[in-house]
Amino acid sequence: MKRLILRITMVLIAVLGVILMLPVPVPADGWKQAITQRSWHFPKDHGAHPDYRTEWWYFTGNLVGEKSNRYGYQLTFFRQGIQTERKNRRNAWSIHDVYLAHFAISDVGNGSFWFSEQVSRPGPGLAGASTHGMDVWCLNWRARMKNGRVLLDAKHGGTYLRLELIPRKPVVLHGENGLSRKGPLGGQATYYYSFTDLETKGILKTEKMSDPVNVTGKSWFDQEFGSHQLSAEQVGWDWFSLHLSDGRDLMIYMLRRKDGTVEPSSSGTLVEKNGRARHLKLQDIDIKPLAHWKSPASGGLYPSRWQIRIPPADISLVFSTTITNQELDTAGSTGVIYYEGTVSGKGTSSHKPLTSEGYVEMTGYAGSIGGVI
């Protein structure tokens, strides 16, 4: 769902001197829209979809080091379309898109959080994404699929990661065969799919470490693309990706409205151990914040502990952020202040105990993002 291109117009003006007009209420300026269900073709659809204005490739993961230290990571690539006309594709300096990227590591044992951001024009070769399969990069950060495995590589100063991700479950299509609605109007939707269970191994290092750490664990990958605007009545969203110890995976997104209600299009997906996916409607999900944390930097008041119940699946969980401060201020790229961090907890499923770990993303708590995605 991800996401996070509020004020992208100002970013493009500042970085590239390009004015991007955002039509109201639904784009009608030549960009394709996510309106009807589509035919999916993998691995080609892991690549870019330049006929749609906005697209992102979103990796998060929960990792364990050699000494049982716990880590989390986020590596995200955004493509924002500028021109629908692409006659000058062979011109390396022609600007049809701009690429942005976020990179973060949570060191749970030390209670520390680090993040960086990058933005670049495509040419010549500075950033881009293949349309034939997953290969997206922004400067020296890259995600590509080779022989069915995803290779991640990102470095900034003394902090870096190099990971190999192997899918253990098939692609999961969210919503209606991958059409994920975000509002009541036609076009207020994205095409959205995930790899919810990626076996992960590799190395990571932060500036505070003397040596890199070998890590293993589990990752989650989201890809979304579309061209729409969210409703101006929507101020932000809460997104959860959870791995359950019984082998199931749970995705939930809740779009929050100005009047304190939740957008009826909000939904989720429960993925069984065998990879079979079950669409969850809003009425199937019950979420209650149990505690909050106030950011000293932005003043945003974020939930930090939750109870989630999925009555149709007899799931009940209580979980919390593993580090208090995992807030990103991305003034240099997407211009959004948001929270993206690791969570863990426990609960029951059919009265049997289970544990959970995963990630939460929260937007709109330090300034509304209503009207734009």
Secondary structure as the mmCIF struct_conf table of DSSP 4:
data_model
#
loop_
_struct_conf.conf_type_id
_struct_conf.id
_struct_conf.beg_label_comp_id
_struct_conf.beg_label_asym_id
_struct_conf.beg_label_seq_id
_struct_conf.end_label_comp_id
_struct_conf.end_label_asym_id
_struct_conf.end_label_seq_id
TURN_TY1_P TURN_TY1_P1 LEU A 6 ARG A 7
HELX_RH_AL_P HELX_RH_AL_P1 ILE A 8 LEU A 16
BEND BEND1 VAL A 24 VAL A 26
BEND BEND2 ASP A 29 GLY A 30
BEND BEND3 THR A 36 THR A 36
TURN_TY1_P TURN_TY1_P2 PHE A 42 PRO A 43
HELX_RH_3T_P HELX_RH_3T_P1 LYS A 44 HIS A 46
BEND BEND4 GLY A 47 GLY A 47
TURN_TY1_P TURN_TY1_P3 PRO A 50 ASP A 51
BEND BEND5 TYR A 52 ARG A 53
STRN STRN1 THR A 54 GLY A 65
TURN_TY1_P TURN_TY1_P4 GLU A 66 LYS A 67
BEND BEND6 SER A 68 SER A 68
STRN STRN2 ARG A 70 GLY A 81
BEND BEND7 THR A 84 THR A 84
TURN_TY1_P TURN_TY1_P5 LYS A 87 ARG A 90
TURN_TY1_P TURN_TY1_P6 ALA A 92 TRP A 93
BEND BEND8 HIS A 96 HIS A 96
STRN STRN3 ASP A 97 ASP A 107
TURN_TY1_P TURN_TY1_P7 VAL A 108 GLY A 111
STRN STRN4 SER A 112 SER A 120
TURN_TY1_P TURN_TY1_P8 GLY A 123 LEU A 126
STRN STRN5 ALA A 127 ALA A 129
BEND BEND9 THR A 131 MET A 134
STRN STRN6 ASP A 135 CYS A 138
TURN_TY1_P TURN_TY1_P9 LEU A 139 ASN A 140
STRN STRN7 TRP A 141 LYS A 146
TURN_TY1_P TURN_TY1_P10 ASN A 147 GLY A 148
STRN STRN8 ARG A 149 HIS A 156
TURN_TY1_P TURN_TY1_P11 GLY A 157 GLY A 158
STRN STRN9 THR A 159 PRO A 167
BEND BEND10 ARG A 168 LYS A 169
STRN STRN10 VAL A 172 LEU A 173
TURN_TY1_P TURN_TY1_P12 GLY A 175 GLY A 175
STRN STRN11 GLU A 176 GLU A 176
TURN_TY1_P TURN_TY1_P13 ASN A 177 GLY A 178
STRN STRN12 LEU A 179 ARG A 181
BEND BEND11 GLY A 183 LEU A 185
TURN_TY1_P TURN_TY1_P14 GLY A 186 GLY A 187
STRN STRN13 ALA A 189 LYS A 205
TURN_TY1_P TURN_TY1_P15 GLU A 207 LYS A 208
BEND BEND12 SER A 210 ASP A 211
STRN STRN14 VAL A 213 GLY A 226
TURN_TY1_P TURN_TY1_P16 ALA A 232 GLU A 233
STRN STRN15 GLN A 234 LEU A 244
TURN_TY1_P TURN_TY1_P17 SER A 245 ASP A 246
BEND BEND13 GLY A 247 GLY A 247
STRN STRN16 ASP A 249 ARG A 257
TURN_TY1_P TURN_TY1_P18 LYS A 258 ASP A 259
BEND BEND14 GLY A 260 GLY A 260
STRN STRN17 VAL A 262 VAL A 262
TURN_TY1_P TURN_TY1_P19 PRO A 264 SER A 265
STRN STRN18 SER A 267 VAL A 271
TURN_TY1_P TURN_TY1_P20 LYS A 273 ASN A 274
BEND BEND15 GLY A 275 GLY A 275
STRN STRN19 ALA A 277 LYS A 281
HELX_RH_3T_P HELX_RH_3T_P2 LEU A 282 ASP A 284
STRN STRN20 ASP A 286 LYS A 294
TURN_TY1_P TURN_TY1_P21 PRO A 296 SER A 298
STRN STRN21 LEU A 301 ILE A 310
HELX_RH_3T_P HELX_RH_3T_P3 PRO A 311 ALA A 313
TURN_TY1_P TURN_TY1_P22 ASP A 314 ASP A 314
STRN STRN22 ILE A 315 THR A 321
BEND BEND16 THR A 322 THR A 324
STRN STRN23 GLU A 327 ASP A 329
TURN_TY1_P TURN_TY1_P23 ALA A 331 THR A 334
STRN STRN24 ILE A 337 SER A 349
TURN_TY1_P TURN_TY1_P24 SER A 350 HIS A 351
STRN STRN25 LYS A 352 THR A 363
BEND BEND17 GLY A 364 GLY A 367
TURN_TY1_P TURN_TY1_P25 GLY A 370 GLY A 371
#
